[in-house]
């Protein structure tokens, strides 16, 4: 099963994140083979962390909850909330397989939250998509939105990957490839 996990930072959590950086990376190293994508999100200034994204393949929902809630930054109180949803990796690849590589251009997380009839199940432009797929209910049956990681010129271009009027809310954050530098 594939899951999309987005830990959103508490205000002022940067000192905790800096202190626990090696513990966070070591924790993620344990999931290296299961990770589809990972990396921090940032505020409009491009420097202040706002969260941490992880798309991961795990055996079941219990393993996904353990992954999300045993994470060292979560345990230390760095995050204000956690979005954890079943997800389907429409592109069928990891971020490390993205032809555009780790650098060049701006990268974004786009989350669209909705309900009812699913939209945007087929991604509109594949060349700049790093990861893409529907957010699903726990049983994998109901569509709850869409999550995308992509390269774009700016936030407005990134937002346009989704049919915005079909979502109750669309969230866009600057994002970068995660992992050890």
Residue, then its C-alpha position, 0 to 999 in steps of 0.5 A: x500500500x502507498x501512503x502520503x504523509x505530510x507533517x506540518x510544522x509548529x510555529x518556531x519548530x526550527x530549533x527542534x528540527x535542527x537539533x534532531x536532523x541526524x536522528x530524523x535522517x537516520x530514522x528515514x534511512x530505515x525506510x530507504x527502500x520504501x520511500x517514493x518521495x521525501x523532503x521539506x516544505x518552506x514558507x514564502x521566504x523559501x527558507x523557513x521550514x513549514x513541514x515534511x513530506x513523505x510518500x511511502x510504500x508500507x504493508x498496511x495502515x498500522x505500519x503507516x501510522x507507526x512511520x508517521x508518529x514514531x518519527x523523531x520530530x513528531x515525538x519531540x513536538x516539532x509538528x502541529x499536525x499530520x496528514x496521513x492518507x492512502x495514496x496511489x502513485x500514478x507515475x509509478x516511480x520514485x522522486x529519484x527516478x524523476x528525469x529532471x533530477x534534484x536541481x534546476x527550477x522551483x519545486x512545489x507540493x500541491x495538495x487539493x482537498x475534496x470529496x465526492x466524484x474524483x477529479x484529476x486522476x490523470x496528471x495533465x503534464x508529466x514532464x514536470x511531475x515528480x510524484x502525483x496521485x489521489x489521496x484516498x480514504x483509509x479503505x482506499x475506496x473514497x477519493x479525498x483529494x490529490x497530492x502532487x510534487x512538481x517542478x514549476x516556474x512559480x506557485x501559480x503554475x504549480x497550483x494549475x496542475x489541479x482543477x482548482x474549482x473542483x477542490x474545497x481547498x488547494x495548498x501550495x508550498x515550496x518543496x525540495x528533494x529531501x535526504x542527506x546532503 
